[in-house]
């Protein structure tokens, strides 16, 4: 997709988006009998659309979104040339290397959210008072 014109990539993703919508509209829950470590799929009950989205291919679905909005989500996922995934450990190490104190961390399948401040600085940019 990265080598296509944006209009071509948009059109090429539409069948995938339609499949994601169909999977979501099934409202089908399955039971994965045991962990599938090869694909990082945990055992247990899961929605079929979420199983595909998190472990097989990204085909976003939300019932309150139009087909074009869903396709936009997939377009944003698949078309960037320089998209990378990092581990929480990598992000923590980067913060440490540049003297950032992590104040909030949220790890989800969708990504990593970090709120951090430069060590020695208070909210609003003032420096920590010295004793």
DSSP file (Angstrom, degrees, kcal/mol; ACC not computed):
  #  RESIDUE AA STRUCTURE BP1 BP2  ACC     N-H-->O    O-->H-N    N-H-->O    O-->H-N    TCO  KAPPA ALPHA  PHI   PSI    X-CA   Y-CA   Z-CA
    1    1 A X    >         0   0    0      0, 0.0     3,-1.7     0, 0.0     8,-0.2   0.000 360.0 360.0 360.0 -31.4    0.0    0.0    0.0
    2    2 A X  T 3   +     0   0    0      1,-0.3    79,-0.1    76,-0.2     4,-0.1   0.768 360.0  51.0 -62.3 -24.0    2.9    2.4    0.7
    3    3 A X  T 3  S+     0   0    0      2,-0.1    -1,-0.3     3,-0.0     2,-0.2   0.448  96.8  88.8 -93.6  -0.6    3.8    2.4   -3.0
    4    4 A X  S <  S-     0   0    0     -3,-1.7     2,-0.1     1,-0.1     0, 0.0  -0.586  88.0-101.5 -92.8 157.1    0.2    3.2   -4.1
    5    5 A X     >  -     0   0    0     -2,-0.2     4,-2.5     1,-0.1     3,-0.4  -0.457  42.7-107.4 -65.2 151.0   -1.3    6.6   -4.6
    6    6 A X  H  > S+     0   0    0      1,-0.2     4,-2.5     2,-0.2     5,-0.2   0.866 120.6  52.3 -52.8 -39.6   -3.6    7.4   -1.6
    7    7 A X  H  > S+     0   0    0      2,-0.2     4,-2.1     1,-0.2    -1,-0.2   0.891 110.6  47.9 -65.1 -38.9   -6.8    6.9   -3.7
    8    8 A X  H  > S+     0   0    0     -3,-0.4     4,-2.6     2,-0.2    -2,-0.2   0.918 112.4  48.4 -66.7 -43.8   -5.6    3.5   -4.8
    9    9 A X  H  X S+     0   0    0     -4,-2.5     4,-1.8     2,-0.2    -2,-0.2   0.903 109.7  53.3 -63.2 -41.3   -4.6    2.4   -1.3
   10   10 A X  H  X S+     0   0    0     -4,-2.5     4,-0.9    -5,-0.3    -1,-0.2   0.938 113.0  43.2 -57.8 -48.6   -8.0    3.6    0.0
   11   11 A X  H >X S+     0   0    0     -4,-2.1     4,-0.5     1,-0.2     3,-0.5   0.880 110.8  55.3 -66.3 -38.9   -9.8    1.5   -2.6
   12   12 A X  H 3< S+     0   0    0     -4,-2.6     4,-0.4     1,-0.2     3,-0.3   0.823 108.5  49.1 -65.1 -30.6   -7.6   -1.5   -2.0
   13   13 A X  H 3X S+     0   0    0     -4,-1.8     4,-2.4     1,-0.2     3,-0.4   0.688  88.2  85.1 -81.6 -18.7   -8.4   -1.5    1.7
   14   14 A X  H <X S+     0   0    0     -4,-0.9     4,-2.6    -3,-0.5     5,-0.2   0.870  86.8  51.5 -57.5 -42.5  -12.2   -1.3    1.2
   15   15 A X  H  X S+     0   0    0     -4,-0.5     4,-2.0    -3,-0.3    -1,-0.2   0.899 111.4  48.9 -61.3 -37.6  -12.7   -5.1    0.8
   16   16 A X  H  > S+     0   0    0     -4,-0.4     4,-2.4    -3,-0.4    -2,-0.2   0.913 110.9  50.5 -64.6 -42.6  -10.7   -5.7    4.1
   17   17 A X  H  X S+     0   0    0     -4,-2.4     4,-2.2     1,-0.2    -2,-0.2   0.906 108.9  51.5 -61.9 -42.5  -12.8   -3.0    5.8
   18   18 A X  H  X S+     0   0    0     -4,-2.6     4,-2.3     1,-0.2    -1,-0.2   0.886 109.1  50.7 -63.1 -38.7  -16.0   -4.7    4.6
   19   19 A X  H  X S+     0   0    0     -4,-2.0     4,-2.7     2,-0.2    -2,-0.2   0.924 109.1  50.9 -64.4 -43.8  -14.8   -8.0    6.0
   20   20 A X  H  X S+     0   0    0     -4,-2.4     4,-2.2     1,-0.2    -2,-0.2   0.889 110.4  50.2 -59.3 -39.3  -14.1   -6.4    9.3
   21   21 A X  H  X S+     0   0    0     -4,-2.2     4,-2.5     2,-0.2    -2,-0.2   0.917 110.6  48.8 -65.4 -44.2  -17.6   -4.9    9.4
   22   22 A X  H  X S+     0   0    0     -4,-2.3     4,-0.9     2,-0.2    -2,-0.2   0.924 111.4  49.9 -61.7 -44.6  -19.2   -8.3    8.6
   23   23 A X  H >X S+     0   0    0     -4,-2.7     3,-0.6     1,-0.2     4,-0.5   0.907 112.6  47.8 -60.4 -41.7  -17.1  -10.0   11.3
   24   24 A X  H >< S+     0   0    0     -4,-2.2     3,-1.1     1,-0.2    -2,-0.2   0.881 107.2  55.1 -67.0 -38.6  -18.2   -7.3   13.8
   25   25 A X  H 3< S+     0   0    0     -4,-2.5    -1,-0.2     1,-0.2    -2,-0.2   0.647  93.7  71.5 -71.8 -13.8  -21.8   -7.5   12.8
   26   26 A X  H << S-     0   0    0     -4,-0.9    -1,-0.2    -3,-0.6    -2,-0.2   0.820  82.2-156.6 -67.5 -30.1  -21.8  -11.3   13.6
   27   27 A X    <<  +     0   0    0     -3,-1.1     2,-0.5    -4,-0.5    -3,-0.1   0.917  34.6 161.7  49.3  46.5  -21.6  -10.6   17.3
   28   28 A X        -     0   0    0     -5,-0.5    20,-3.1    -4,-0.0     2,-0.5  -0.859  27.4-162.7-105.2 124.8  -20.0  -14.0   17.6
   29   29 A X  E     -A   47   0A   0     -2,-0.5     2,-0.3    18,-0.3    18,-0.3  -0.893  10.0-171.7-105.2 134.3  -18.0  -15.1   20.6
   30   30 A X  E     -A   46   0A   0     16,-3.0    16,-2.5    -2,-0.5     2,-0.6  -0.827  21.8-126.6-119.9 162.2  -15.8  -18.1   20.4
   31   31 A X  E     -A   45   0A   0     -2,-0.3     2,-0.7    14,-0.2    14,-0.2  -0.935  13.5-150.3-110.5 113.5  -13.8  -20.0   23.0
   32   32 A X  E     -A   44   0A   0     12,-2.7    12,-2.7    -2,-0.6     3,-0.0  -0.749  13.9-149.0 -79.6 115.7  -10.1  -20.4   22.2
   33   33 A X        -     0   0    0     -2,-0.7     2,-0.3    10,-0.2    -1,-0.2   0.779  68.3  -2.2 -65.9 -29.3   -9.4  -23.7   24.0
   34   34 A X  S    S-     0   0    0      8,-0.1    -1,-0.1    10,-0.1     7,-0.1  -0.986  90.5 -73.7-155.0 160.6   -5.8  -23.0   24.9
   35   35 A X        -     0   0    0     -2,-0.3     2,-0.7     1,-0.1     7,-0.2  -0.266  33.2-152.2 -55.0 139.0   -3.1  -20.3   24.4
   36   36 A X  B >>> +B   41   0B   0      5,-3.3     5,-2.2     1,-0.2     3,-1.3  -0.812  16.5 179.9-112.8  86.3   -1.7  -20.2   20.9
   37   37 A X  G >45S+     0   0    0     -2,-0.7     3,-0.8     1,-0.3    -1,-0.2   0.824  73.2  67.6 -60.2 -34.6    1.7  -18.8   21.8
   38   38 A X  G 345S+     0   0    0      1,-0.3    -1,-0.3    -3,-0.1    -3,-0.0   0.840 117.1  25.1 -55.3 -35.3    2.8  -18.8   18.1
   39   39 A X  G <45S-     0   0    0     -3,-1.3    -1,-0.3     2,-0.1    -2,-0.2   0.293 109.7-115.9-111.8   6.7    0.3  -16.0   17.4
   40   40 A X  T <<5 +     0   0    0     -3,-0.8     2,-0.6    -4,-0.6    -3,-0.2   0.873  61.7 154.1  59.3  39.8    0.1  -14.6   21.0
   41   41 A X  B   < -B   36   0B   0     -5,-2.2    -5,-3.3    14,-0.1    -1,-0.2  -0.887  35.5-140.9-101.2 119.7   -3.6  -15.6   21.2
   42   42 A X        -     0   0    0     -2,-0.6   -10,-0.2    -7,-0.2    -8,-0.1  -0.462  20.8-106.5 -78.9 152.2   -4.7  -16.2   24.8
   43   43 A X  S    S+     0   0    0     -2,-0.1     2,-0.2   -10,-0.1   -10,-0.2  -0.369  75.1  61.2 -67.4 153.1   -7.1  -18.9   25.8
   44   44 A X  E    S-A   32   0A   0    -12,-2.7   -12,-2.7    -2,-0.1     2,-0.2  -0.605  89.2 -31.8 123.1-180.0  -10.6  -18.0   26.6
   45   45 A X  E     +A   31   0A   0    -14,-0.2     2,-0.3    -2,-0.2   -14,-0.2  -0.509  60.3 162.2 -76.8 138.5  -13.7  -16.4   25.2
   46   46 A X  E     -A   30   0A   0    -16,-2.5   -16,-3.0    -2,-0.2     2,-0.2  -0.990  43.0-102.8-153.4 150.7  -13.3  -13.6   22.6
   47   47 A X  E  >  -A   29   0A   0     -2,-0.3     4,-2.4   -18,-0.3   -18,-0.3  -0.551  32.6-128.4 -71.8 138.1  -15.3  -11.9   20.0
   48   48 A X  H  > S+     0   0    0    -20,-3.1     4,-2.1     1,-0.2     5,-0.2   0.867 108.2  50.9 -60.7 -38.4  -14.5  -13.2   16.5
   49   49 A X  H  > S+     0   0    0    -26,-0.4     4,-2.9   -21,-0.3    -1,-0.2   0.919 111.0  48.2 -66.4 -41.6  -13.9   -9.7   15.1
   50   50 A X  H  > S+     0   0    0      2,-0.2     4,-2.8     1,-0.2     5,-0.3   0.867 108.2  55.7 -66.1 -36.4  -11.5   -8.8   18.0
   51   51 A X  H  X S+     0   0    0     -4,-2.4     4,-1.9     2,-0.2     5,-0.5   0.950 112.7  41.7 -59.2 -49.1   -9.7  -12.1   17.5
   52   52 A X  H  X>S+     0   0    0     -4,-2.1     5,-2.4     3,-0.2     4,-2.1   0.944 115.8  50.1 -62.7 -47.1   -9.0  -11.2   13.9
   53   53 A X  H  <5S+     0   0    0     -4,-2.9    -2,-0.2     1,-0.2    -1,-0.2   0.912 119.3  34.0 -61.3 -45.6   -8.2   -7.5   14.7
   54   54 A X  H  <5S+     0   0    0     -4,-2.8    -1,-0.2    -5,-0.1    -2,-0.2   0.749 134.5  18.8 -83.6 -23.5   -5.7   -8.2   17.5
   55   55 A X  H  <5S+     0   0    0     -4,-1.9    -3,-0.2    -5,-0.3    -2,-0.2   0.600 128.0  28.2-128.2 -13.7   -4.1  -11.4   16.2
   56   56 A X  T  <5S-     0   0    0     -4,-2.1     2,-0.3    -5,-0.5    -3,-0.2   0.771 119.2 -26.5-118.8 -59.2   -4.6  -12.0   12.5
   57   57 A X      < -     0   0    0     -5,-2.4     2,-0.6    -6,-0.1    -1,-0.3  -0.973  63.8-100.3-156.8 151.8   -5.1   -8.8   10.5
   58   58 A X        +     0   0    0     -2,-0.3     2,-0.2    -4,-0.1    -5,-0.1  -0.638  48.7 151.7 -78.2 116.1   -6.3   -5.3   11.3
   59   59 A X        -     0   0    0     -2,-0.6    -6,-0.2   -10,-0.2    12,-0.1  -0.711  36.3-146.6-142.2  86.4   -9.8   -4.7   10.2
   60   60 A X        -     0   0    0     10,-0.2     2,-0.3    -2,-0.2    14,-0.1  -0.152  19.1-177.6 -61.7 145.1  -11.3   -2.1   12.5
   61   61 A X        +     0   0    0    -37,-0.1     2,-0.3   -38,-0.1   -40,-0.0  -0.973  17.6 159.2-147.3 132.7  -15.0   -2.2   13.5
   62   62 A X    >   -     0   0    0     -2,-0.3     3,-2.0     3,-0.1     8,-0.1  -0.933  35.6-137.7-145.0 127.8  -17.2   -0.1   15.6
   63   63 A X  T 3  S+     0   0    0     -2,-0.3    -1,-0.0     1,-0.3   -38,-0.0   0.739 100.6  56.9 -62.1 -23.5  -21.0   -0.2   15.1
   64   64 A X  T 3  S+     0   0    0      2,-0.0     2,-0.3    -3,-0.0    -1,-0.3   0.395  92.8  88.3 -89.0   5.1  -21.4    3.5   15.3
   65   65 A X  S <  S-     0   0    0     -3,-2.0    -3,-0.1     1,-0.1     2,-0.0  -0.781  75.3-121.9-106.1 148.4  -19.0    4.3   12.5
   66   66 A X     >  -     0   0    0     -2,-0.3     4,-2.5     1,-0.1     5,-0.2  -0.292  33.1-104.0 -75.7 168.0  -19.7    4.5    8.8
   67   67 A X  H  > S+     0   0    0      1,-0.2     4,-2.6     2,-0.2     5,-0.2   0.903 123.7  51.3 -60.6 -41.3  -17.9    2.3    6.2
   68   68 A X  H  > S+     0   0    0      2,-0.2     4,-2.2     1,-0.2    -1,-0.2   0.900 109.3  50.0 -63.6 -39.9  -15.8    5.3    5.2
   69   69 A X  H  > S+     0   0    0      2,-0.2     4,-1.8     1,-0.2    -2,-0.2   0.911 111.7  48.3 -64.5 -41.3  -14.9    6.0    8.8
   70   70 A X  H  X S+     0   0    0     -4,-2.5     4,-2.1     1,-0.2   -10,-0.2   0.917 110.9  50.6 -63.2 -42.9  -13.9    2.4    9.3
   71   71 A X  H  X S+     0   0    0     -4,-2.6     4,-3.0     1,-0.2    -1,-0.2   0.869 106.3  55.9 -63.7 -35.5  -11.9    2.4    6.1
   72   72 A X  H  X S+     0   0    0     -4,-2.2     4,-2.5     2,-0.2    -1,-0.2   0.910 106.0  50.8 -62.7 -41.4  -10.1    5.6    7.4
   73   73 A X  H  X S+     0   0    0     -4,-1.8     4,-1.4     2,-0.2    -2,-0.2   0.929 113.7  44.5 -61.0 -45.0   -9.1    3.7   10.6
   74   74 A X  H  X S+     0   0    0     -4,-2.1     4,-2.7     2,-0.2     5,-0.3   0.896 110.8  54.4 -66.8 -39.4   -7.7    0.9    8.5
   75   75 A X  H  X S+     0   0    0     -4,-3.0     4,-2.3     1,-0.2     5,-0.3   0.922 107.8  50.3 -58.2 -45.4   -6.0    3.3    6.1
   76   76 A X  H  < S+     0   0    0     -4,-2.5     4,-0.5     1,-0.2    -1,-0.2   0.812 113.4  47.0 -63.9 -29.9   -4.3    4.9    9.1
   77   77 A X  H  < S+     0   0    0     -4,-1.4    -2,-0.2    -5,-0.2    -1,-0.2   0.924 121.0  32.2 -76.2 -45.4   -3.1    1.5   10.3
   78   78 A X  H  < S+     0   0    0     -4,-2.7   -76,-0.2     1,-0.1    -2,-0.2   0.718 109.6  59.0 -91.1 -22.6   -1.8    0.1    7.0
   79   79 A X     <  +     0   0    0     -4,-2.3    -1,-0.1    -5,-0.3    -3,-0.1   0.746  69.3 103.6 -91.4 -21.0   -0.4    3.1    5.0
   80   80 A X    >   -     0   0    0     -4,-0.5     3,-0.6    -5,-0.3   -78,-0.1  -0.368  55.5-153.3 -62.0 135.7    2.3    4.7    7.1
   81   81 A X  T 3  S+     0   0    0      1,-0.2     2,-0.3   -79,-0.1    -1,-0.2   0.858  90.2  43.8 -72.7 -36.1    5.8    3.8    5.8
   82   82 A X  T 3  S+     0   0    0      2,-0.0     2,-0.5     0, 0.0    -1,-0.2  -0.348  75.9 140.8-111.7  51.3    7.5    4.3    9.1
   83   83 A X    <   +     0   0    0     -3,-0.6     2,-0.3    -2,-0.3    -6,-0.0  -0.799  23.6 174.1 -93.9 133.5    5.2    2.7   11.6
   84   84 A X        -     0   0    0     -2,-0.5     2,-0.4     2,-0.0    -2,-0.0  -0.954  24.9-137.4-136.7 154.9    6.9    0.7   14.4
   85   85 A X        -     0   0    0     -2,-0.3     2,-0.3    26,-0.0    26,-0.0  -0.918  21.3-166.7-111.3 140.9    5.8   -1.1   17.5
   86   86 A X        -     0   0    0     -2,-0.4     2,-0.2    26,-0.0    -2,-0.0  -0.854  18.3-120.7-122.6 160.7    7.7   -0.8   20.7
   87   87 A X     >  -     0   0    0     -2,-0.3     4,-1.9     1,-0.1     3,-0.2  -0.623  29.1-113.6 -92.3 158.0    7.7   -2.7   24.0
   88   88 A X  H  > S+     0   0    0     -2,-0.2     4,-2.6     1,-0.2     5,-0.2   0.878 118.7  57.2 -56.7 -36.4    6.9   -1.1   27.3
   89   89 A X  H  > S+     0   0    0      1,-0.2     4,-2.2     2,-0.2    -1,-0.2   0.896 105.1  50.2 -62.8 -40.5   10.5   -1.8   28.3
   90   90 A X  H  > S+     0   0    0     -3,-0.2     4,-2.2     2,-0.2    -1,-0.2   0.923 111.7  47.4 -63.2 -44.1   11.8    0.1   25.3
   91   91 A X  H  X S+     0   0    0     -4,-1.9     4,-2.2     1,-0.2    -2,-0.2   0.915 111.8  50.0 -66.1 -42.7    9.6    3.2   26.1
   92   92 A X  H  X S+     0   0    0     -4,-2.6     4,-2.4     1,-0.2    -1,-0.2   0.906 109.8  52.0 -60.5 -41.0   10.6    3.1   29.8
   93   93 A X  H  X S+     0   0    0     -4,-2.2     4,-2.6     2,-0.2    -2,-0.2   0.905 107.6  51.7 -63.7 -41.7   14.3    3.0   28.8
   94   94 A X  H  X S+     0   0    0     -4,-2.2     4,-1.4     2,-0.2    -1,-0.2   0.927 110.1  49.4 -59.9 -44.2   13.9    6.0   26.4
   95   95 A X  H  <>S+     0   0    0     -4,-2.2     5,-3.2     1,-0.2     3,-0.3   0.923 112.1  48.2 -60.9 -43.8   12.3    8.0   29.3
   96   96 A X  H ><5S+     0   0    0     -4,-2.4     3,-1.6     1,-0.2    -1,-0.2   0.911 106.7  56.7 -62.4 -43.4   15.2    7.0   31.6
   97   97 A X  H 3<5S+     0   0    0     -4,-2.6    -1,-0.2     1,-0.3    -2,-0.2   0.794 113.2  39.9 -60.9 -30.2   17.8    7.9   29.0
   98   98 A X  T 3<5S-     0   0    0     -4,-1.4    -1,-0.3    -3,-0.3    -2,-0.2   0.102 118.5-107.3-110.2  22.9   16.5   11.5   28.7
   99   99 A X  T < 5 +     0   0    0     -3,-1.6    20,-2.8     1,-0.2     2,-0.5   0.856  63.8 154.4  59.7  42.3   15.8   11.9   32.5
  100  100 A X  E   < -C  118   0C   0     -5,-3.2     2,-0.6    18,-0.2    18,-0.3  -0.868  37.3-142.7-100.0 135.1   12.0   11.8   32.3
  101  101 A X  E     -C  117   0C   0     16,-3.8    16,-2.1    -2,-0.5     2,-0.4  -0.865  19.6-131.6 -94.9 118.9   10.1   10.6   35.3
  102  102 A X  E     +C  116   0C   0     -2,-0.6    14,-0.3    14,-0.2     3,-0.1  -0.582  30.9 171.9 -74.5 123.6    7.1    8.5   34.3
  103  103 A X  E     +     0   0C   0     12,-3.1     2,-0.3    -2,-0.4    13,-0.2   0.695  68.3  17.3-102.1 -27.3    3.9    9.7   36.1
  104  104 A X  E     -C  115   0C   0     11,-1.8    11,-2.5     2,-0.0     2,-0.4  -0.994  61.3-178.5-148.3 139.3    1.4    7.6   34.3
  105  105 A X  E     -C  114   0C   0     -2,-0.3     2,-0.4     9,-0.2     9,-0.2  -0.991   1.7-179.2-141.1 130.0    1.6    4.5   32.2
  106  106 A X  E     -C  113   0C   0      7,-2.6     7,-2.7    -2,-0.4     2,-0.5  -0.978   7.8-165.6-132.2 120.9   -1.1    2.6   30.4
  107  107 A X  E     +C  112   0C   0     -2,-0.4     2,-0.3     5,-0.2     5,-0.2  -0.922  20.0 157.6-108.7 122.4   -0.3   -0.5   28.4
  108  108 A X  E >   -C  111   0C   0      3,-2.6     3,-0.8    -2,-0.5    -2,-0.0  -0.869  56.0-105.0-133.7 168.0   -3.0   -1.8   26.0
  109  109 A X  T 3  S+     0   0    0     -2,-0.3     3,-0.1     1,-0.2    -1,-0.1   0.853 121.1  57.3 -61.4 -31.8   -3.1   -4.0   22.9
  110  110 A X  T 3  S-     0   0    0      1,-0.2     2,-0.3    -3,-0.0    -1,-0.2   0.717 123.2 -71.6 -73.5 -20.3   -3.6   -0.8   20.9
  111  111 A X  E <   -C  108   0C   0     -3,-0.8    -3,-2.6     2,-0.0     2,-0.5  -0.981  51.9 -64.1 157.7-169.8   -0.4    0.8   22.2
  112  112 A X  E     -C  107   0C   0     -2,-0.3     2,-0.5    -5,-0.2    -5,-0.2  -0.957  32.2-164.2-119.8 127.9    1.4    2.4   25.1
  113  113 A X  E     +C  106   0C   0     -7,-2.7    -7,-2.6    -2,-0.5     2,-0.4  -0.964  12.7 178.6-113.3 127.3    0.5    5.7   26.7
  114  114 A X  E     -C  105   0C   0     -2,-0.5     2,-0.5    -9,-0.2    -9,-0.2  -0.991  16.3-167.7-128.7 133.7    3.1    7.4   28.9
  115  115 A X  E     +C  104   0C   0    -11,-2.5   -12,-3.1    -2,-0.4   -11,-1.8  -0.993  27.5 162.6-115.2 124.0    2.8   10.7   30.7
  116  116 A X  E     -C  102   0C   0     -2,-0.5     2,-0.3   -14,-0.3   -14,-0.2  -0.960  24.5-153.4-142.2 155.8    6.3   11.9   31.9
  117  117 A X  E     -C  101   0C   0    -16,-2.1   -16,-3.8    -2,-0.3     2,-0.2  -0.937  35.4 -96.1-127.8 152.4    8.0   15.0   33.2
  118  118 A X  E >   -C  100   0C   0     -2,-0.3     3,-1.7   -18,-0.3   -18,-0.2  -0.489  55.2-101.5 -62.1 130.1   11.6   16.1   33.1
  119  119 A X  T 3  S+     0   0    0    -20,-2.8    -1,-0.1     1,-0.3     3,-0.1  -0.297 108.2  27.2 -56.9 136.5   13.1   15.2   36.5
  120  120 A X  T 3  S+     0   0    0      1,-0.3     8,-3.3     7,-0.1     2,-0.4   0.515  98.9 108.4  88.7   5.5   13.3   18.2   38.7
  121  121 A X  B <   -D  127   0D   0     -3,-1.7    -1,-0.3     6,-0.3     6,-0.2  -0.940  54.2-148.9-119.1 140.1   10.4   20.1   37.1
  122  122 A X    >   -     0   0    0      4,-3.5     3,-1.8    -2,-0.4    -4,-0.1  -0.460  44.3 -71.1 -92.5 170.7    6.9   20.7   38.5
  123  123 A X  T 3  S+     0   0    0      1,-0.3     3,-0.4    -2,-0.2    -1,-0.2  -0.394 123.5  35.9 -59.7 139.2    3.7   21.0   36.6
  124  124 A X  T 3  S-     0   0    0      1,-0.2    -1,-0.3    -3,-0.1    -2,-0.0   0.379 127.4 -82.4  92.9  -3.3    3.7   24.3   34.7
  125  125 A X  S <  S+     0   0    0     -3,-1.8    -1,-0.2     1,-0.3    -2,-0.1   0.357  84.5 140.1  93.6  -6.3    7.4   24.1   33.9
  126  126 A X        -     0   0    0     -3,-0.4    -4,-3.5    -5,-0.1    -1,-0.3  -0.381  55.2-111.8 -70.5 152.4    8.8   25.5   37.2
  127  127 A X  B     -D  121   0D   0     -6,-0.2    -6,-0.3     1,-0.1     2,-0.1  -0.517  39.8 -91.4 -79.1 151.3   11.8   23.9   38.6
  128  128 A X        -     0   0    0     -8,-3.3    -1,-0.1    -2,-0.2    -7,-0.0  -0.414  50.2-106.8 -60.4 130.9   11.6   21.9   41.8
  129  129 A X        -     0   0    0     -2,-0.1     2,-0.3     1,-0.1    -1,-0.1  -0.333  32.9-128.4 -61.3 141.7   12.3   24.2   44.8
  130  130 A X              0   0    0      1,-0.1    -1,-0.1    -3,-0.1    -3,-0.0  -0.707 360.0 360.0 -92.6 144.1   15.7   23.6   46.4
  131  131 A X              0   0    0     -2,-0.3    -1,-0.1     0, 0.0    -2,-0.1   0.468 360.0 360.0 -78.7 360.0   15.9   23.1   50.1
